Amino acid sequence: MRLKNTSKSKARFALFLAFMLFSGVISAYAGTSTAGKSDNIASRVCSLISEGDFDSAGSVLDGYDTDSANLSGLKSIVSQYQQMQAKRHKDHHKVYLSQIEKFDKLRESASDDDFDKFDKAFAIIVKAIEYATDDEKGQLLDDKLVKTLVKKTEEKGQRLAENGDWRNAYSKCYFWLNELYPENSGYRDMSDALMDKNSIELSLQDAHGETSLQRHADIKPRMLLLAVKKLDFDYADLVDYPAMIEAALGRCRALGEVLKHSKKELSYSVEARDLRRWKGGLNAAESSLRMSAGLITREVFLKVFKDVLALNKITLKLPEEVLTAHFSEASLLALDPYTGIIWPKKQKEFHKSVMREFTGIGIRLSGAGKSLKIVSLLPNSPAYSSGLDAGDVILAIDGELTGDMTVTDAVSRISGPKGSKVTLTVRHITTDQTEDITIVRDKIVVSPIGSWQRAEEGKWQAMIDPENGIGYIKIDSFVKTTIPSMQKMLNGMESQGLNGLIIDLRFNRGGLLSSAVEMVDMFVKAGPILKSVPRWGLPSYKIAHSKGTHPDYPLVVLINGASASASEIVSGALQDPIYKRAAIVGSRSYGKGSVQEIVPFRGDKTQLKYTTAYYHLPSNKRVKNRYLVKRAGDKDWGITPDVNVTLKSGEITKLIEMQSVNRVLSKTDRNGKTTTVKRYSLKEMIAADPQLATGLFVIKAKMIEAGQKLKP
């Protein structure tokens, strides 16, 4: 009996112990499950934010308790984004209403033939449409006065064009019609024709101390022959000779019309009889080509070129250099906008734009208003240690007054061989005193790297959120100094505890392919970066290497419609599904999608820049070319951002102005006078830049997803 009771006691104790252990396990499991559920929610929300779906992210968070730091931080991010967007929508509607109010005030006077008022009315209408909802846009375009303005503007544009005023026909008429109706092919074609004739007219005028013939110096017909021979074998597609001939003969026809109808003082004059013979010869050439049953080959194209040169000798009698330039430019442009000959007189500017190197003194100029003003000094330049300062007005260059000089003309005069001298007469902003300053020119290398604000000593403040270790790098172009400059700035930020990086490629039109590949290689450990597919031969590949790869901190890349070429390679490769290394924020990129090569013509100081291949991203997706896509009637070109944030024109203008101010480098201690350079604060910059603000929201979400604890 006692034994039995003992057994029961032991049994009860064992049951109690089992219950306690089971309860503990359940409790422990429940705790793990709660933490795991929180992590799963956070991961899902972070993914939604990285895809730009802030509303869904908010809905997910609304269904759960956000006591955890991660969920609380994510809820704050979503809330701030929604507040920003609500404010933007409100501000946009205010702009729309203000434009409608302005337009209503013009109603009584805008229906007459005062085209200054027409110009003002169209500016108001276009801006109103930009900020309008779809319904508001439709109502505005159906407005009776708007339709009247459109009809009268069409009629005025046609009259101006017929009278040889192509500049005003475009700028005061067809520019606005294109803005209102961007899908109207008739307006678009007319605009192209007007701009073409205006460009021809400018090329036939003497300007800025240079004659038309000097501008076309050293251009030879054989340069086009060499170019076409190269393209026949190495161009990315089969060369479309029919399109090239059509474009070239169209330019030649426009050339005759400009010579006949231009009201400007041109460098060349042609008799009416010779103009008729010129037009007749072009008609005969076109008719002969239409009747020809054979293929239009390179030989046919070159024969047409030879015949046009011969026709010119007995009709227009233009310098061969001028006609060769126009025929070549039009025919090569028919292939794509990136293929063309870089003529001898353009070599210096082309080198400067590609390499961001030149010989001069190191200043940025502005011609706003009636004065030539120094906007900023360049670091480590002769100007920085010369006595010049940002804000100084240049009154004369080597004794020649600058009153009628354009910025381009002034830059040409200030630039010069290394070691030579230039004397600037300047009026200082700090003292209002005038001084002659002689500076020795030197090689200037413009840095392609910057950040959100320049410190007084010239260095960049690269940490945009120091407390959370978020850095920001703005890349203006991809040149040979881009990667070394980027490495230097990155190393500095990483030594300060970099936890996340925003790379700004907005307004970056590209540059060197090698530089873009090296940048991707900095953030990808191994694998394909780029595949270039030529017309002939095997594809070529660019591969990432593990050596030199930076830590795997979260990345965000900012792009917009002016991000092209190398910028699309970097953003596309880092976004690619194979790596998902970066989230892309902003608006659709430009859509270049092709690789160019530059080859020199031996002994001619001329180069051919042409498209050699189309490139594919790591997952083998081709970046679509905007011009090919447009021809197919689609808009799916370039790189599509993960998070779409499209800025209005007013936002873009404000953004560029603030970035320019924060980039200014000056020396403010001239002549014992010290002034404070205007700078915008980080808070002001973010408030004015919704794309950057959204980039910060996204990178913070990615940092939370990576397990980092953020400070508010």
C-alpha positions in Angstrom: 0.0 0.0 0.0 2.8 2.4 0.9 4.8 1.3 -2.1 1.8 2.0 -4.2 1.3 5.5 -2.7 5.0 6.2 -3.3 4.6 5.2 -6.9 1.7 7.5 -7.3 3.6 10.4 -5.8 6.5 9.7 -8.2 4.1 9.5 -11.0 2.4 12.8 -10.0 5.9 14.5 -9.7 6.9 13.2 -13.0 3.7 14.5 -14.6 4.3 17.9 -12.9 7.9 18.0 -14.1 6.9 17.1 -17.6 4.2 19.8 -17.6 6.7 22.4 -16.4 9.2 21.5 -19.0 6.6 21.4 -21.7 5.4 24.8 -20.6 8.9 26.2 -20.7 9.5 24.8 -24.1 6.2 26.3 -25.3 7.1 29.6 -23.7 10.5 29.6 -25.3 9.0 28.6 -28.6 6.4 31.3 -28.4 9.1 33.9 -27.7 11.1 32.8 -30.7 8.0 32.7 -32.8 7.1 36.3 -31.9 10.7 37.5 -32.7 10.7 35.5 -35.9 7.3 36.9 -36.9 8.6 40.5 -36.3 11.7 39.8 -38.5 9.5 38.3 -41.3 7.2 41.4 -41.2 10.2 43.7 -41.3 11.7 41.8 -44.2 8.4 42.0 -46.1 8.0 45.7 -45.5 11.6 46.4 -46.5 11.1 44.6 -49.7 7.9 46.6 -50.4 9.8 49.9 -49.7 12.7 48.9 -52.0 10.1 48.3 -54.7 8.5 51.7 -54.1 5.2 50.3 -52.7 5.1 52.5 -49.6 1.3 52.2 -49.4 1.3 48.4 -49.2 4.2 48.6 -46.7 2.1 50.9 -44.5 -0.9 48.5 -44.8 1.2 45.6 -43.6 2.5 47.6 -40.6 -1.0 48.8 -39.7 -1.9 45.2 -39.0 0.8 44.5 -36.5 2.0 45.9 -33.2 5.1 48.1 -33.9 6.6 47.9 -30.5 9.8 46.5 -31.9 12.5 49.0 -32.9 12.7 47.7 -36.5 8.9 47.9 -37.1 8.7 51.3 -35.4 11.6 52.6 -37.6 9.9 51.3 -40.7 6.6 52.8 -39.8 8.4 56.2 -39.3 9.9 55.8 -42.8 6.6 55.0 -44.5 4.9 57.9 -42.6 7.6 60.4 -43.6 7.4 59.3 -47.3 3.6 59.6 -47.3 3.8 63.1 -45.7 6.3 64.2 -48.3 4.1 62.9 -51.1 1.0 64.5 -49.7 2.9 67.9 -49.4 4.1 67.5 -53.0 0.6 66.8 -54.3 -0.7 69.8 -52.5 2.2 72.0 -53.8 1.6 70.8 -57.3 -2.1 71.6 -57.2 -1.2 75.1 -55.9 1.1 75.6 -58.9 -1.7 74.4 -61.3 -4.3 76.8 -59.7 -1.8 79.7 -59.9 -1.2 79.0 -63.6 -5.0 78.8 -64.3 -5.4 82.1 -62.5 -2.7 83.7 -64.7 -4.3 82.2 -67.9 -7.7 83.6 -67.0 -6.2 87.1 -66.7 -4.8 86.7 -70.2 -8.1 85.6 -71.8 -9.2 89.1 -72.8 -6.0 90.1 -74.5 -4.5 86.8 -75.7 -6.8 86.3 -78.7 -5.3 89.1 -80.8 -2.1 88.9 -82.8 0.4 90.0 -80.1 2.7 87.0 -80.2 4.6 88.2 -77.1 1.3 87.5 -75.3 1.0 84.2 -77.1 4.4 83.2 -75.9 3.4 84.1 -72.3 0.1 82.3 -72.7 1.7 79.1 -73.9 4.3 79.2 -71.1 1.4 79.3 -68.6 -0.6 76.6 -70.4 2.4 74.2 -70.6 3.2 74.6 -67.0 -0.4 74.2 -66.0 -0.6 70.9 -68.0 2.6 69.6 -66.3 1.1 70.0 -62.9 -2.5 69.0 -63.8 -4.3 65.7 -63.3 -5.4 63.8 -66.4 -8.9 65.3 -66.2 -7.6 68.8 -65.7 -5.3 68.4 -68.6 -8.1 67.2 -70.9 -10.3 70.2 -69.9 -7.4 72.6 -70.6 -6.6 71.2 -74.0 -10.4 71.4 -74.9 -10.5 75.1 -73.8 -11.8 77.3 -76.7 -9.0 79.9 -76.2 -6.3 77.2 -76.2 -7.6 75.8 -79.4 -7.6 79.3 -80.9 -4.1 79.9 -79.8 -3.0 76.6 -81.3 -4.5 77.4 -84.6 -3.1 80.9 -84.8 0.3 79.7 -83.7 0.4 77.0 -86.4 -0.5 79.7 -89.0 2.1 82.1 -87.6 4.8 79.4 -87.5 4.2 78.5 -91.2 4.4 82.2 -92.2 7.7 82.7 -90.3 9.2 79.5 -91.8 8.2 80.6 -95.4 9.8 84.0 -94.7 13.1 82.4 -93.6 12.7 83.1 -89.9 13.3 79.5 -88.8 14.5 80.4 -85.4 11.3 82.2 -84.3 9.1 79.8 -86.2 10.5 77.1 -83.8 11.1 79.0 -80.6 7.8 81.0 -80.6 5.5 78.5 -82.4 6.5 74.9 -82.9 8.4 74.6 -79.6 5.1 75.3 -77.8 3.0 73.1 -80.1 5.4 70.2 -79.4 5.2 70.8 -75.7 1.4 70.7 -75.8 1.2 67.7 -78.1 4.4 65.6 -77.8 2.8 62.7 -79.7 2.0 64.8 -82.8 4.4 63.6 -85.4 3.6 66.5 -87.7 4.7 69.0 -85.1 7.7 67.0 -84.3 8.8 66.7 -87.9 8.3 70.4 -88.5 10.3 71.2 -85.4 13.2 69.0 -86.6 13.2 70.7 -90.0 13.2 74.2 -88.5 16.0 73.4 -86.1 17.9 71.9 -89.0 17.6 75.1 -91.1 18.5 77.3 -88.2 21.6 75.2 -87.6 22.6 75.4 -91.3 22.1 79.2 -91.2 24.4 79.6 -88.2 27.0 77.5 -89.9 27.0 79.8 -92.9 27.5 82.9 -90.8 30.7 84.6 -89.4 30.5 84.8 -85.6 32.7 85.5 -82.6 35.7 86.5 -84.6 35.6 83.3 -86.7 34.5 83.0 -90.3 32.4 80.2 -91.6 35.3 78.9 -93.6 37.6 79.0 -90.6 35.0 77.0 -88.7 35.1 74.3 -91.3 38.8 74.4 -91.9 40.7 71.1 -92.8 37.5 69.2 -93.6 38.1 66.9 -96.6 35.8 64.6 -98.6 38.1 61.6 -98.0 37.2 61.8 -94.3 33.6 60.6 -95.1 35.0 57.9 -97.4 37.2 56.6 -94.6 34.3 56.8 -92.1 31.9 54.9 -94.4 34.5 52.2 -95.1 35.0 51.7 -91.3 31.2 51.6 -90.7 30.6 49.1 -93.4 32.6 46.5 -91.5 32.3 47.6 -87.8 29.0 49.4 -87.3 26.7 47.6 -84.8 24.0 47.0 -87.5 23.9 46.7 -91.2 24.5 50.2 -92.5 21.3 51.7 -93.8 22.6 53.4 -96.9 19.1 54.4 -98.3 18.4 56.3 -95.0 21.8 57.9 -95.2 21.3 59.1 -98.7 17.8 60.4 -98.0 19.0 62.3 -95.0 22.0 63.7 -96.8 20.0 64.9 -99.9 17.4 66.3 -97.5 20.1 68.4 -95.8 21.4 69.5 -99.2 17.9 70.6 -100.2 17.6 72.5 -96.9 21.0 74.1 -97.5 19.7 75.6 -100.8 16.5 76.8 -99.1 18.5 78.6 -96.4 20.7 80.2 -99.0 17.6 81.4 -100.8 15.4 82.6 -98.0 17.7 83.6 -95.1 17.4 87.2 -94.0 20.7 87.0 -92.1 24.1 88.1 -93.5 25.6 84.9 -94.7 29.2 84.3 -95.7 28.1 83.1 -99.1 25.7 84.3 -101.7 24.2 82.3 -104.6 22.3 83.5 -107.7 18.7 82.4 -108.1 19.5 80.6 -111.3 22.1 78.5 -109.6 19.8 77.7 -106.7 17.3 76.4 -109.3 19.9 74.3 -110.9 21.0 72.9 -107.5 17.4 71.9 -106.7 17.0 70.4 -110.1 20.2 68.3 -109.7 19.0 67.0 -106.3 15.6 66.1 -107.8 17.3 64.2 -110.6 19.5 62.3 -108.2 16.5 61.3 -106.1 14.5 60.3 -109.2 17.4 58.2 -110.4 17.6 56.3 -107.1 13.9 55.6 -107.1 14.1 54.1 -110.6 17.1 52.0 -109.7 16.3 48.3 -109.3 19.6 47.4 -107.6 20.6 47.5 -104.0 21.7 50.8 -102.5 25.2 49.9 -101.3 28.3 51.8 -100.1 29.4 52.3 -103.7 26.0 53.9 -104.5 26.2 56.2 -101.5 29.7 57.3 -102.3 28.7 58.0 -105.9 25.8 60.2 -104.7 28.3 62.1 -102.5 30.7 62.5 -105.5 27.9 63.7 -107.7 26.7 66.2 -105.1 30.2 67.7 -104.8 30.4 68.0 -108.5 26.9 69.6 -108.7 28.0 72.1 -106.0 31.0 73.2 -108.1 28.7 74.4 -111.0 25.8 75.7 -108.9 26.2 76.9 -105.3 30.0 77.1 -105.4 30.2 76.7 -101.6 33.6 75.7 -100.2 34.0 72.0 -100.4 34.7 71.9 -96.7 31.2 73.3 -95.9 29.3 71.0 -98.2 31.3 67.9 -97.0 30.5 68.8 -93.4 26.8 69.1 -94.0 26.5 66.0 -96.2 28.5 63.9 -93.7 26.7 65.1 -90.6 23.3 64.5 -92.0 24.1 61.0 -93.4 25.8 59.7 -90.3 23.0 61.1 -88.0 20.6 59.0 -89.9 22.3 55.9 -88.4 22.0 57.0 -84.8 22.6 60.2 -82.7 26.0 58.9 -81.4 27.7 58.3 -84.7 29.6 61.1 -86.4 32.9 62.7 -87.4 34.7 64.9 -84.9 36.1 67.6 -87.2 39.6 69.2 -86.6 38.2 72.4 -85.1 36.1 70.4 -82.7 38.9 68.2 -81.3 39.8 70.4 -78.4 36.3 70.7 -77.1 35.6 67.0 -77.6 38.7 66.0 -75.6 37.7 68.5 -72.9 34.2 67.0 -72.6 35.4 63.4 -72.6 38.5 63.7 -70.4 37.4 66.7 -68.4 40.9 68.1 -68.9 42.0 71.4 -70.4 44.7 74.1 -70.1 43.5 77.3 -68.5 43.2 78.9 -65.1 40.4 76.9 -63.4 37.2 79.0 -63.1 33.5 78.4 -63.8 31.8 81.3 -65.7 28.3 82.6 -66.0 27.0 85.0 -68.6 23.7 85.7 -66.9 22.7 89.3 -67.2 25.1 91.7 -69.0 28.2 90.8 -67.1 30.7 87.9 -67.2 30.8 86.5 -63.6 33.0 83.9 -61.9 30.7 81.3 -60.5 33.2 79.2 -58.7 37.0 78.4 -58.5 38.3 75.0 -59.2 40.5 73.4 -56.4 44.3 73.2 -56.9 44.1 75.6 -59.9 46.0 78.7 -60.8 42.8 80.8 -60.2 42.4 79.5 -56.6 45.7 81.1 -55.5 45.6 84.1 -57.8 43.4 86.7 -56.1 40.3 85.9 -58.0 37.1 84.9 -56.1 33.6 83.6 -56.8 31.3 86.5 -57.6 34.1 88.6 -59.2 33.0 90.2 -62.5 35.5 89.9 -65.4 35.5 93.3 -67.2 38.3 92.5 -69.8 40.5 89.7 -71.0 44.0 90.8 -72.1 42.6 94.3 -72.4 39.6 93.4 -74.5 36.3 94.4 -72.9 33.9 91.5 -72.3 30.6 93.5 -72.7 29.6 91.7 -75.9 31.4 88.4 -75.3 29.6 85.1 -74.9 30.7 82.7 -72.3 32.0 80.4 -75.0 34.1 83.2 -76.5 35.4 84.2 -73.1 36.4 80.6 -72.2 38.2 80.3 -75.6 40.2 83.5 -74.8 41.0 82.5 -71.2 42.1 79.0 -72.2 45.5 78.6 -73.8 48.8 76.7 -73.8 50.2 75.6 -70.5 52.8 78.1 -69.2 51.3 81.1 -71.1 49.8 84.1 -69.3 46.4 85.8 -69.4 45.5 89.1 -67.7 42.0 89.5 -66.4 40.6 92.9 -65.4 38.1 92.1 -62.5 35.9 93.9 -60.1 35.9 92.2 -56.8 32.6 91.4 -55.1 34.0 92.0 -51.6 35.5 95.5 -52.2 34.0 96.7 -55.4 37.6 97.6 -56.5 38.9 96.9 -60.0 42.2 95.0 -60.4 44.3 93.5 -63.2 45.4 90.0 -62.3 47.9 88.1 -64.5 47.7 84.3 -64.2 49.9 81.6 -65.7 47.8 78.9 -67.4 48.2 75.3 -66.4 46.7 71.9 -67.0 43.3 71.7 -65.2 41.6 68.4 -64.3 38.0 68.9 -63.3 37.0 66.4 -60.6 34.0 64.2 -61.7 33.2 63.4 -58.0 31.4 65.5 -55.4 28.9 65.3 -52.6 26.0 67.3 -51.1 28.0 70.3 -49.8 31.5 71.7 -50.1 33.2 72.8 -46.9 34.9 76.1 -46.8 38.4 74.6 -47.2 37.2 73.0 -50.5 36.7 69.5 -49.2 33.4 67.7 -49.6 31.0 66.8 -46.7 30.3 63.3 -47.9 28.4 61.9 -45.0 24.7 62.9 -45.5 23.6 61.2 -42.3 26.7 60.9 -40.0 24.8 59.4 -37.0 23.6 56.5 -39.1 26.7 56.3 -41.3 25.0 57.1 -44.6 27.2 58.5 -47.3 26.4 60.3 -50.5 28.5 60.6 -53.7 27.5 62.5 -56.8 29.3 61.4 -60.0 29.1 63.9 -62.9 30.8 61.8 -65.5 32.9 58.6 -66.0 36.4 59.6 -67.0 39.9 58.3 -66.1 39.9 60.1 -62.8 36.5 58.9 -61.7 37.5 55.6 -60.1 40.6 57.0 -58.2 38.5 59.9 -56.9 35.7 57.5 -55.9 38.1 55.1 -54.1 39.6 58.0 -52.1 36.2 59.3 -51.0 34.9 55.8 -50.2 37.9 55.0 -48.1 37.5 58.2 -46.2 33.8 57.4 -45.5 34.5 53.8 -44.6 37.1 54.9 -42.0 34.3 57.0 -40.5 31.9 54.0 -40.2 30.0 53.9 -43.5 26.9 51.8 -43.2 25.0 52.7 -46.4 25.8 54.6 -49.6 23.7 56.7 -52.0 25.3 57.1 -55.5 23.8 60.0 -57.5 24.0 59.5 -61.3 21.4 62.0 -62.2 22.4 64.3 -65.1 25.4 62.0 -65.7 25.5 61.4 -69.5 28.2 58.8 -69.3 31.8 58.6 -70.4 34.3 55.8 -70.5 33.0 52.2 -70.6 36.1 51.1 -68.6 35.3 53.5 -65.8 31.7 52.2 -65.5 32.8 48.6 -65.4 35.4 49.4 -62.7 32.7 51.1 -60.6 30.4 48.0 -60.7 33.4 45.9 -59.9 33.9 47.9 -56.7 30.6 46.5 -55.3 30.2 43.1 -57.0 32.5 40.3 -55.8 32.4 38.1 -58.9 30.4 37.4 -62.0 29.4 39.1 -65.3 29.1 42.9 -65.4 28.5 43.5 -69.1 28.2 41.7 -72.4 28.8 43.7 -75.6 27.3 42.2 -78.7 28.7 43.4 -82.1 27.3 42.8 -85.5 30.2 40.4 -86.4 32.2 38.1 -84.2 31.7 36.9 -80.7 30.4 38.9 -77.8 32.9 40.4 -75.4 32.4 40.2 -71.6 33.4 42.3 -68.6 33.7 40.3 -65.4 33.8 41.4 -61.7 36.8 40.3 -59.5 36.8 39.7 -55.7 40.0 41.7 -55.2 39.2 45.3 -54.1 35.5 44.7 -53.5 34.1 47.1 -50.9 32.0 45.9 -47.9 28.5 44.7 -48.7 26.7 47.7 -47.2 23.3 48.7 -48.7 23.4 50.8 -51.9 20.9 53.1 -53.5 21.5 54.7 -57.0 19.7 57.8 -58.1 19.0 58.2 -61.8 16.8 60.4 -64.1 16.1 61.0 -67.8 19.6 62.6 -68.2 21.4 59.5 -66.9 22.9 57.8 -69.9 25.4 55.4 -71.3 27.9 54.5 -68.5 25.4 55.6 -65.9 23.0 53.0 -67.3 25.6 50.3 -67.2 26.4 51.0 -63.5 22.7 51.4 -62.4 21.5 48.5 -64.5 24.3 46.0 -63.4 23.9 46.9 -59.7 20.1 46.5 -60.0 20.3 43.3 -62.0 18.3 40.3 -60.6 21.5 38.3 -60.5 23.0 40.6 -57.8 20.2 42.9 -56.5 23.2 44.9 -55.2 21.4 48.3 -55.3 17.9 49.7 -55.3 17.4 52.3 -58.1 15.4 55.4 -57.2 14.3 58.2 -59.5 12.9 58.3 -63.1 13.5 56.3 -66.2 17.0 56.7 -67.6 17.9 58.2 -71.0 18.0 54.9 -72.9 21.3 54.8 -74.9 22.0 51.1 -74.7 24.9 51.1 -77.1 28.7 51.1 -77.0 30.7 53.7 -79.0 34.3 53.5 -80.2 36.5 56.4 -81.3 39.1 55.9 -84.0 41.4 58.6 -85.5 42.0 59.2 -89.1 45.8 59.1 -89.5 47.3 62.5 -90.3 43.9 64.4 -90.5 43.4 65.5 -86.9 39.9 64.0 -87.2 38.2 61.1 -85.4 35.2 58.9 -86.1 32.9 58.2 -83.2 30.6 55.3 -84.0 28.3 52.7 -82.4 30.1 49.3 -82.4 27.8 47.1 -80.2 24.7 46.9 -78.0 25.2 45.9 -74.4 23.5 43.4 -72.2 23.3 43.4 -68.4 24.4 40.4 -66.2 21.1 38.5 -66.6 21.5 39.0 -70.4 18.8 41.7 -70.6 19.5 44.3 -73.3 19.3 47.9 -72.3 16.9 49.2 -75.0 17.8 52.2 -77.1 15.3 55.0 -76.9 15.4 55.8 -80.6 14.8 52.2 -81.7 12.0 51.9 -79.1 10.4 55.1 -80.3 10.4 54.0 -83.8 8.5 50.9 -82.7 5.9 53.2 -80.9 6.9 52.1 -77.3 8.5 53.9 -74.4 10.2 51.0 -72.5 13.8 52.2 -73.0 16.8 52.5 -70.6 16.8 51.5 -66.9 13.5 51.5 -65.1 13.9 52.5 -61.4 12.7 50.2 -58.6 11.2 53.3 -56.9 9.8 55.8 -59.4 9.9 59.5 -58.3 9.4 61.9 -61.1 10.2 65.5 -60.5 8.3 68.5 -62.0 10.2 71.2 -63.8 10.0 73.6 -60.9 11.5 70.9 -58.6 14.3 70.2 -61.0 15.2 73.9 -61.4 15.3 74.4 -57.6 17.4 71.2 -57.2 20.0 72.3 -59.8 20.2 75.8 -58.3 20.8 74.4 -54.7 23.3 71.9 -55.9 25.2 74.6 -57.8 25.3 76.9 -54.7 26.6 74.1 -52.5 29.3 73.2 -55.0 30.8 76.8 -55.1 34.4 77.0 -54.0 35.7 80.5 -53.1 38.4 82.3 -51.2 36.6 84.8 -49.0 39.5 86.5 -47.3 40.5 88.9 -50.1 41.9 92.3 -49.2 41.2 91.8 -45.5 37.5 91.4 -46.3 35.7 88.2 -45.2 32.3 87.1 -46.3 30.2 84.0 -45.7 29.5 81.9 -48.8 25.8 81.0 -49.0 25.2 77.3 -48.4 22.0 75.3 -48.2 21.6 73.1 -45.1 21.1 69.3 -45.4 17.5 69.8 -44.3 16.9 72.3 -47.0 18.5 70.1 -49.6 16.4 67.0 -48.7 13.2 69.0 -48.5 13.8 70.3 -52.1 14.9 67.0 -53.5 12.2 64.3 -53.3 14.4 61.8 -55.2 17.2 62.1 -52.7 14.7 62.1 -49.8 13.2 58.8 -51.1 16.7 57.4 -51.6 17.3 58.0 -47.9 14.0 56.3 -47.0 14.9 53.3 -49.1 18.5 53.0 -47.8 17.4 53.2 -44.2 14.9 50.4 -44.9 17.7 48.3 -46.4 19.9 49.0 -43.4 17.1 47.8 -41.1 16.7 44.7 -43.2 20.5 44.1 -42.8 20.1 44.2 -39.0 21.4 47.6 -38.4 19.9 49.8 -35.6 19.1 53.3 -36.8 19.0 56.4 -34.8 15.9 58.6 -35.2 
